[in-house]
Amino acid sequence: LYWLAISHGAVSQSMPIVTAYDTLGEEGLRVSLVATKAKAIFLDSNLLKNLINPLKDAKDIQFVVYNAGFGNEVKQSDIDNLKAAHERLTILSFEELRQLGESNPVDVVPPSPDDLCCIMYTSGSTGPPKGVMILHKNIIATRMSCKTLMSIFYSLTI
């Protein structure tokens, strides 16, 4: 739920997102952060400790936003250790980020169909993870395909 809110917020500002799943490990995360020159990362609080090594090379990261909801226990020691290892970081909970947005609203910056929406990293079976670039028009085409297929399925079940 929270990652989807982060995604919608980024899209509302024409900011592409990058997905790098924890199953890629620290090296996969490092590869995705360095290759995309990401400025911010959102993750579950239990993964904060896993950022210390990848961020040694991913120097463009300035903001870390962590999910503290739905039973994600936040360990202050994980936040303190990350901040000590990377003093440049601004570390916020999702709720703190939400409050900042609420008190500092900005106008929507809608994307165009050909703008980059997402770089989705896959598990690079023949080497390091690879990023698949997805444009906004690809997302819309997929959504409309699903709508069409669901309409067909629904008409067959009645």
C-alpha positions as CSV (number, residue, x, y, z in Angstrom):
1,L,0.0,0.0,0.0
2,Y,2.7,2.5,1.0
3,W,4.9,1.8,-2.0
4,L,1.9,2.4,-4.3
5,A,1.3,5.8,-2.6
6,I,5.0,6.7,-3.2
7,S,4.6,5.6,-6.8
8,H,1.5,7.7,-7.4
9,G,3.2,10.7,-5.8
10,A,6.2,10.3,-8.1
11,V,4.0,9.9,-11.2
12,S,2.0,13.0,-10.2
13,Q,5.3,15.0,-10.5
14,S,6.5,13.2,-13.7
15,M,9.3,11.5,-11.7
16,P,10.1,8.0,-12.8
17,I,10.4,5.3,-10.2
18,V,12.9,2.3,-10.1
19,T,11.9,-1.0,-8.6
20,A,14.6,-3.1,-7.0
21,Y,13.2,-6.0,-5.0
22,D,15.0,-7.2,-1.8
23,T,15.4,-10.6,-3.5
24,L,18.1,-9.0,-5.7
25,G,20.3,-8.6,-2.6
26,E,22.7,-5.8,-1.7
27,E,24.6,-6.1,-5.0
28,G,21.5,-5.9,-7.1
29,L,20.3,-2.9,-5.2
30,R,23.7,-1.2,-5.6
31,V,23.6,-1.9,-9.4
32,S,20.1,-0.4,-9.7
33,L,20.9,2.7,-7.6
34,V,24.2,3.5,-9.3
35,A,22.9,2.9,-12.9
36,T,19.8,5.1,-12.4
37,K,21.5,7.8,-10.3
38,A,18.4,7.5,-8.0
39,K,18.0,10.4,-5.5
40,A,15.6,8.7,-3.1
41,I,14.7,5.3,-1.9
42,F,11.6,3.9,-0.2
43,L,11.8,0.6,1.6
44,D,10.4,-1.4,4.6
45,S,12.1,-0.4,7.8
46,N,13.5,-3.9,8.4
47,L,15.7,-3.3,5.3
48,L,17.3,-0.1,6.5
49,K,20.4,-2.0,7.7
50,N,20.8,-3.4,4.2
51,L,21.5,0.1,2.7
52,I,24.8,0.7,4.4
53,N,26.9,-1.1,1.9
54,P,25.1,-0.2,-1.4
55,L,25.1,3.5,-0.5
56,K,28.9,3.5,-0.4
57,D,28.7,3.5,-4.2
58,A,25.3,5.0,-4.7
59,K,26.3,8.5,-3.8
60,D,23.3,10.2,-5.5
61,I,20.9,8.9,-2.9
62,Q,19.9,11.9,-0.7
63,F,16.6,10.7,0.8
64,V,15.6,7.5,2.5
65,V,11.9,7.0,3.3
66,Y,11.0,4.0,5.3
67,N,7.7,2.2,5.8
68,A,6.8,2.0,9.5
69,G,3.3,0.8,9.0
70,F,1.6,-2.6,8.9
71,G,3.7,-4.2,11.6
72,N,7.1,-3.0,10.3
73,E,9.0,-2.5,13.5
74,V,11.4,0.4,13.3
75,K,14.7,0.0,15.1
76,Q,16.2,3.3,16.0
77,S,19.6,1.7,15.9
78,D,19.1,0.9,12.2
79,I,18.3,4.5,11.5
80,D,21.3,5.7,13.7
81,N,23.7,3.3,12.0
82,L,22.6,4.3,8.5
83,K,22.9,8.0,9.3
84,A,26.3,7.5,10.9
85,A,27.6,5.7,7.8
86,H,26.1,8.2,5.4
87,E,25.7,11.6,7.0
88,R,24.4,13.1,3.7
89,L,21.1,11.3,4.1
90,T,17.8,12.7,5.1
91,I,15.9,9.8,6.6
92,L,12.1,10.0,7.0
93,S,9.3,7.8,7.8
94,F,6.4,7.6,5.3
95,E,4.3,9.5,7.7
96,E,6.9,12.3,8.0
97,L,7.0,12.5,4.2
98,R,3.2,12.6,4.0
99,Q,3.1,15.4,6.5
100,L,5.7,17.4,4.6
101,G,3.6,17.0,1.4
102,E,0.5,18.1,3.2
103,S,2.0,21.2,4.5
104,N,3.9,22.1,1.3
105,P,1.5,21.3,-1.6
106,V,2.6,21.6,-5.2
107,D,0.8,21.5,-8.5
108,V,0.6,18.3,-10.4
109,V,3.1,17.9,-13.2
110,P,1.5,15.5,-15.6
111,P,3.7,13.2,-17.6
112,S,3.4,12.7,-21.4
113,P,2.8,9.3,-22.9
114,D,6.4,9.0,-24.0
115,D,7.9,9.9,-20.6
116,L,9.6,7.2,-18.6
117,C,7.4,5.9,-15.8
118,C,9.4,3.0,-14.3
119,I,12.6,1.1,-14.6
120,M,11.9,-2.3,-13.3
121,Y,14.9,-4.4,-12.3
122,T,14.8,-8.1,-13.0
123,S,17.1,-10.8,-11.6
124,G,19.7,-10.8,-14.4
125,S,20.1,-14.5,-14.8
126,T,23.2,-14.0,-17.0
127,G,24.9,-11.4,-14.8
128,P,23.9,-8.3,-12.9
129,P,20.2,-7.3,-12.7
130,K,18.8,-5.5,-15.8
131,G,16.5,-2.6,-15.9
132,V,13.5,-2.7,-18.1
133,M,12.3,0.8,-19.1
134,I,8.5,1.2,-19.0
135,L,6.9,4.4,-20.5
136,H,3.6,5.9,-19.3
137,K,1.9,4.8,-22.6
138,N,3.0,1.2,-21.8
139,I,1.2,1.4,-18.5
140,I,-2.0,2.8,-20.1
141,A,-1.9,0.1,-22.8
142,T,-1.6,-2.6,-20.2
143,R,-4.4,-1.2,-18.2
144,M,-6.7,-0.9,-21.2
145,S,-5.9,-4.5,-22.2
146,C,-6.9,-5.7,-18.7
147,K,-10.1,-3.7,-18.9
148,T,-10.9,-5.3,-22.3
149,L,-10.1,-8.8,-21.1
150,M,-12.1,-8.4,-17.9
151,S,-15.1,-7.2,-19.9
152,I,-14.9,-10.2,-22.2
153,F,-14.5,-12.6,-19.2
154,Y,-17.4,-10.9,-17.3
155,S,-19.7,-11.2,-20.4
156,L,-18.9,-15.0,-20.6
157,T,-19.8,-15.6,-16.9
158,I,-23.3,-14.1,-17.0
